[in-house]
Amino acid sequence: ATISALVSYFLLVFLIALAYFWALEARGGATLGKRLLGLRVVNLPGQTPAGVWSAGVRTILFLAGPAIFAFAGAWGISLVSLLGAALWFADSVVLATDPQKRSLHDRLAGTTVVRKVRSGPSAR
């Protein structure tokens, strides 16, 4: 019963995270944290809003590594858990080494994160 409860908890957290990232990035291009930092997710090459499809692919790929790591670990499948950790690590390494600062999930989804242009009084 304990494993079942743990898996149910992980699944619930995963679904909440999936809905949060997917809905906010598809609808407005940014999660709450990105909004605070003045960032948004856009499609390449035209930097159009990400939309439902690209935001969904990006979100699923972003959450895949941590989800595989957590679910497999909860079931005691250490090799699969290590593969999830490797995917999670690879996403971070690609981000750290990419000259355009695009992560693996951004590259596969065809998106990038950009700084929003702030509208305000023009300089004279």
Secondary structure, DSSP 8 states (H G I E B T S, - for coil): -HHHHHHHHHHHHHHHHHHHHHHHHHHTS--HHHHHHTEEEEETTT--B-HHHHHHHHHHHHHHHHHHHHHHHHHT-HHHHHHHHHHHHHHHHHHHH-TT---HHHHHHTEEEEE---------
